Amino acid sequence: MTTIDIASAACTVLAPGDDGWDEARGTFNLLDDQRPELIALPRDTAEVVEAVALARRAGLRVAAQGTGHGASSRDTLAGALLVNTSRMLDVEIDHAERRVRVGAAAKWEHVAPMLSERGLAGLHGSSLDVGIAGYSMGGGIGWLTRRHGLQTNAVRAIELVTAEGEVVRADAEHHDDLFWALRGGGGNFGVVTAIEFDVVAVPELTAGSFFFPVDRTADVLRTWTRLLPTFPEELTTWVTVIHFPPTPEIPEVVRGRSFAIVMAAHLGSEAEARRLLRPLEALGPSMDTLGMQEPIALGTLAMDPESPLPYRSTTALVDDLPDATIDAVAELAGTGGSLAMLQIRHIGGAFGRRPADAGARATLPGEILVFGLGVPMDAESGAAVARGLAALDDVLAPHLVGEYPNFVEHPVDASRFFDDATWARLRAVKATWDPGDRVLGNHHVPPAAAHAAA
Ligand SMILES: Cc1cc2nc3c(=O)[nH]c(=O)nc-3n(C[C@H](O)[C@H](O)[C@H](O)COP(=O)(O)OP(=O)(O)OC[C@H]3O[C@@H](n4cnc5c(N)ncnc54)[C@H](O)[C@@H]3O)c2cc1C
């Protein structure tokens, strides 16, 4: 590597061993062990320009991260400078226009409470701890997607520093090729400094869960899958099998216990939600928390982990879960030996509707999304988790219709997420804006071959 004077950079830059190095390279998945050459910690766009220039001088590629929630799907950071944007947390909310502008590292938790106070919500996912940047550029799906579509379709502008160090605003009027690619093509086109997006009104919300003992999983899933065709887009339901650890931070009522939980969010009255869910209620949940809520309740409904943990996961978009598949899934999820959590989300509705001005990832196929997660604590449990996840893949394979990139948490050939025309266009846009392939996004898009670096 070229020797480079990092002290002269007009931006905080860390080298291995510096104070703060391990925190700055950290990720949500404790199994990730990112080892970039340098880490820049810019506070604003000018400092991002400095960081990109420093990388160029040092002959390093550039990778960006806000929260580290999506780091597992990126290739090695050897030979790269990591731009850790965690200091770029500006938030501006225009309630009247229902428009939000955030800095590169803002999380949903930085906007959702203020929106909720005014009866508004962003199209966030299951956890408010997730960063808006990576979530939005990879798609972004949550409780409101069946009704309002993917978050990436709500994005109105993205500002970034390109591989050449140029500050660019991409929106419907400026650089429409780049704007198209950023909405689904991920962080492959530069270091994003700000994002603007629309949010939605939530005048009425019913949310909550029915908890069942884990040995009822197959019954619950059978009843649930039969009901799905009857559910309007205003109702989103997930079935989550969770084995809560016996640790003190877990609420006592569920600590150390295992449940099959029907989680529901309904953009309407409680009476109507209960009418739609009646066959599930008739199964006799041991706990029922369904009730009228403020929009902020959608940020905790799924009970996602809030602190980093070691995990491996798998995912699938499927068109159906027939009874035999349900039995196999329930068996795998129920034992708790390998899968700590299995989440089965109803999708459909606006997941499948492409807006006229959409980007590279406007829709997702299928009726159901499955996400399984195991927590390896040692070699033995690691092997059990690997076996459990592989078995889940096998069970779902006959029904597979696609994969959702933000849930694929290991490096893969990203062409599998797109049809041929979209992939070719993404690579062409990459060749225009980063012909030397200096920007390393998660789920990497290489530049079109004719332009690629030798
Ligand atoms: C607990 C948990 C719950 C989740 N729930 C959901 C959910 O319900 N729905 C859903 O859709 N997804 C969900 N996800 C997946 C999440 O959307 C992805 O992990 C996403 O990549 C996280 O984005 P981030 O910015 O927080 O993460 P980061 O790791 O900071 O970023 C992820 C990637 O985005 C790109 N990126 C980030 N910042 C920049 C930048 N400034 N410039 C250029 N590129 C950048 C980079 O390629 C980076 O590798 C969840 C993840 C976790 C861990």
The ligand as an SDF file (V2000), in Angstrom:
LIG
                    3D

 53 58  0  0  0  0  0  0  0  0999 V2000
  -32.5380   -6.2620   13.2780 C   0  0  0  0  0  0  0  0  0  0  0  0
  -32.7580   -6.0410   11.8030 C   0  0  0  0  0  0  0  0  0  0  0  0
  -34.0590   -5.8740   11.3240 C   0  0  0  0  0  0  0  0  0  0  0  0
  -34.2850   -5.6630    9.9690 C   0  0  0  0  0  0  0  0  0  0  0  0
  -35.5570   -5.5130    9.5290 N   0  0  0  0  0  0  0  0  0  0  0  0
  -35.7920   -5.2360    8.2330 C   0  0  0  0  0  0  0  0  0  0  0  0
  -37.1180   -5.0720    7.7390 C   0  0  0  0  0  0  0  0  0  0  0  0
  -38.0980   -5.2250    8.4520 O   0  0  0  0  0  0  0  0  0  0  0  0
  -37.2750   -4.7600    6.4290 N   0  0  0  0  0  0  0  0  0  0  0  0
  -36.2210   -4.5900    5.5970 C   0  0  0  0  0  0  0  0  0  0  0  0
  -36.4450   -4.2510    4.4450 O   0  0  0  0  0  0  0  0  0  0  0  0
  -34.9470   -4.7720    6.0200 N   0  0  0  0  0  0  0  0  0  0  0  0
  -34.7210   -5.1030    7.3070 C   0  0  0  0  0  0  0  0  0  0  0  0
  -33.4410   -5.3340    7.7360 N   0  0  0  0  0  0  0  0  0  0  0  0
  -32.3660   -5.3680    6.7410 C   0  0  0  0  0  0  0  0  0  0  0  0
  -31.8200   -3.9700    6.4840 C   0  0  0  0  0  0  0  0  0  0  0  0
  -32.6980   -3.2830    5.6160 O   0  0  0  0  0  0  0  0  0  0  0  0
  -30.4520   -4.0970    5.8090 C   0  0  0  0  0  0  0  0  0  0  0  0
  -29.5680   -4.7320    6.6920 O   0  0  0  0  0  0  0  0  0  0  0  0
  -29.8930   -2.7410    5.4060 C   0  0  0  0  0  0  0  0  0  0  0  0
  -28.7880   -2.9360    4.5740 O   0  0  0  0  0  0  0  0  0  0  0  0
  -29.4870   -1.9440    6.6260 C   0  0  0  0  0  0  0  0  0  0  0  0
  -29.1010   -0.6630    6.2350 O   0  0  0  0  0  0  0  0  0  0  0  0
  -28.1820    0.2150    7.2210 P   0  0  0  0  0  0  0  0  0  0  0  0
  -27.9340    1.5010    6.5670 O   0  0  0  0  0  0  0  0  0  0  0  0
  -28.7850    0.1760    8.5830 O   0  0  0  0  0  0  0  0  0  0  0  0
  -26.8830   -0.7160    7.3330 O   0  0  0  0  0  0  0  0  0  0  0  0
  -25.3610   -0.4580    6.8900 P   0  0  0  0  0  0  0  0  0  0  0  0
  -24.6690   -1.7390    7.2040 O   0  0  0  0  0  0  0  0  0  0  0  0
  -24.8390    0.7660    7.4840 O   0  0  0  0  0  0  0  0  0  0  0  0
  -25.4720   -0.2910    5.3410 O   0  0  0  0  0  0  0  0  0  0  0  0
  -25.8170   -1.3790    4.5320 C   0  0  0  0  0  0  0  0  0  0  0  0
  -25.2790   -1.1320    3.1520 C   0  0  0  0  0  0  0  0  0  0  0  0
  -25.9410    0.0000    2.6090 O   0  0  0  0  0  0  0  0  0  0  0  0
  -25.0160    0.7690    1.8840 C   0  0  0  0  0  0  0  0  0  0  0  0
  -24.8590    2.0690    2.5260 N   0  0  0  0  0  0  0  0  0  0  0  0
  -25.1570    2.4260    3.7850 C   0  0  0  0  0  0  0  0  0  0  0  0
  -24.8680    3.7230    3.9770 N   0  0  0  0  0  0  0  0  0  0  0  0
  -24.3690    4.1800    2.8240 C   0  0  0  0  0  0  0  0  0  0  0  0
  -23.8910    5.4280    2.3700 C   0  0  0  0  0  0  0  0  0  0  0  0
  -23.8520    6.5050    3.1540 N   0  0  0  0  0  0  0  0  0  0  0  0
  -23.4440    5.5280    1.0990 N   0  0  0  0  0  0  0  0  0  0  0  0
  -23.4570    4.4740    0.2710 C   0  0  0  0  0  0  0  0  0  0  0  0
  -23.8930    3.2630    0.6340 N   0  0  0  0  0  0  0  0  0  0  0  0
  -24.3470    3.1290    1.9000 C   0  0  0  0  0  0  0  0  0  0  0  0
  -23.7030    0.0290    1.8590 C   0  0  0  0  0  0  0  0  0  0  0  0
  -23.6450   -0.7990    0.7060 O   0  0  0  0  0  0  0  0  0  0  0  0
  -23.7910   -0.8110    3.0970 C   0  0  0  0  0  0  0  0  0  0  0  0
  -23.0120   -1.9780    3.0460 O   0  0  0  0  0  0  0  0  0  0  0  0
  -33.1900   -5.5780    9.0810 C   0  0  0  0  0  0  0  0  0  0  0  0
  -31.8920   -5.7600    9.5520 C   0  0  0  0  0  0  0  0  0  0  0  0
  -31.6740   -6.0010   10.8920 C   0  0  0  0  0  0  0  0  0  0  0  0
  -30.2610   -6.2340   11.3780 C   0  0  0  0  0  0  0  0  0  0  0  0
  1  2  1  0
  2  3  1  0
  2 52  2  0
  3  4  2  0
  4  5  1  0
  4 50  1  0
  5  6  2  0
  6  7  1  0
  6 13  1  0
  7  8  2  0
  7  9  1  0
  9 10  1  0
 10 11  2  0
 10 12  1  0
 12 13  2  0
 13 14  1  0
 14 15  1  0
 14 50  1  0
 15 16  1  0
 16 17  1  0
 16 18  1  0
 18 19  1  0
 18 20  1  0
 20 21  1  0
 20 22  1  0
 22 23  1  0
 23 24  1  0
 24 25  2  0
 24 26  1  0
 24 27  1  0
 27 28  1  0
 28 29  2  0
 28 30  1  0
 28 31  1  0
 31 32  1  0
 32 33  1  0
 33 34  1  0
 33 48  1  0
 34 35  1  0
 35 36  1  0
 35 46  1  0
 36 37  1  0
 36 45  1  0
 37 38  2  0
 38 39  1  0
 39 40  1  0
 39 45  2  0
 40 41  1  0
 40 42  2  0
 42 43  1  0
 43 44  2  0
 44 45  1  0
 46 47  1  0
 46 48  1  0
 48 49  1  0
 50 51  2  0
 51 52  1  0
 52 53  1  0
M  END
$$$$
